[in-house]
């Protein structure tokens, strides 16, 4: 790790035309975009895609704005900060058409969170 840090420091220094050293802006994820302009500093995303224009790159974004990053979100396109998943099928209730997994779609289920009754 120390050798990697030293190499990164050496790579981060550039010789100016006057013979003095100046520090280059780091590029932590090596995507060719300096950290001070990178919308997702720790994840390689050279195209800087930001489909919802929130300033956070799609590669590390939260498309629904619920505070849970898409990689960990059980319903990445509909806000559900609580991540409730009643039937434990890894699909958040906000996106699940049958929350209790009893085979009856929630709009037709008198008890959409109770699989023992429909």
N, C-alpha and C positions, 0 to 999 in steps of 0.2 A: 504494500500500500504506500509506503514511504517513497519507493522508487517511482511509482505512478504519480504521486503528488509532485515530486521533484521534476519529473519529465513534463508534467503539465505546466509547472511554473516556468521552466525553460522555454517551452513552446509558446507560452503566453507573453514572452518578452520579444520585442522587435527592435532592430537597430534602425534609428532614424538617419536621415541624410547627414546630420551634423555629428554623427558618432556617439550620440548619447542614447541610453536605453530608456524606453518608455513601455509601460505595461499595456498590452492589448486587452480589450474587453474579452472576458472569458466566454467560451461556448461550452458549457457544462455537458450538454448532450451530443456535441459534435455533429449538429445538423446543418452547420454553415450559417446559422443565425446567431449573432452575439446575444448573450444573456439579457442585455439591456433592451433588446428589441424582440426577444423570443416570448411568445405567448404561452409556452409550455416548456419551461427551462430544463426540467429533468427528463423529458421524454423526446426522443428524436422525431421531429416533425418539420422537415425542411419546407413544406408548402404552407405552413402556418394557417391551415384551414381553421376557420372560426364561424361555423354555419349560423350560430345564433347571435353573432356580433357582440358577445359579452366581454371580449378581451381575453378570454381563456380559450386556448386552442382546443379543438375537438379531440385531440389525442389525450388530453387530460381534463376534459371538461365535464360539466354537469348540465346536460342538455335541458333537463326539465326545471333546473333552478331550485331543487329541493334541498340542496346542501349535501347530497350524497353523490360522489363521483360515479360516472356511468359504469365503470368496471365493477363497482360494488353495489350498484342500484338494481333492485329486483323489478323495477319498472322505470327504465331510463327516459321515457318520453312523456310520462304523466307524473306530476309532483306527488310524492308520497314520502315525506320526511320520516314518518314512523316505520316505514318498510314492513308494515303489517302483512303477514302471509299466513292466513288462518289455516289453510290446508297443507302448509309446508311443502308446496310443489315448486318453490323457488320463483314463483311469479307473484309479485305483489298484488294484494287485493285490488288496488287501484286499476290494475290491468287484467285481472282475472275475471272471466265471465261466470265462473262457478267457484266462489270463495271457499265453500265447504267440501267441494269435490264429490258431491252426491249425485252428479249427473243431471241436476236440474239447474238451468241457467238462473243466475241471481234475480233477474227481473220477474221470473215466473215462480221463484222459490219464496214461500211465506217465511222461511227461516234460513236466510242465505248464509248464516255463519254457524249453523248447526246441522251436521250431516245426519244426525239421527232423526231429524224431522224435515219435511219438505213443504 
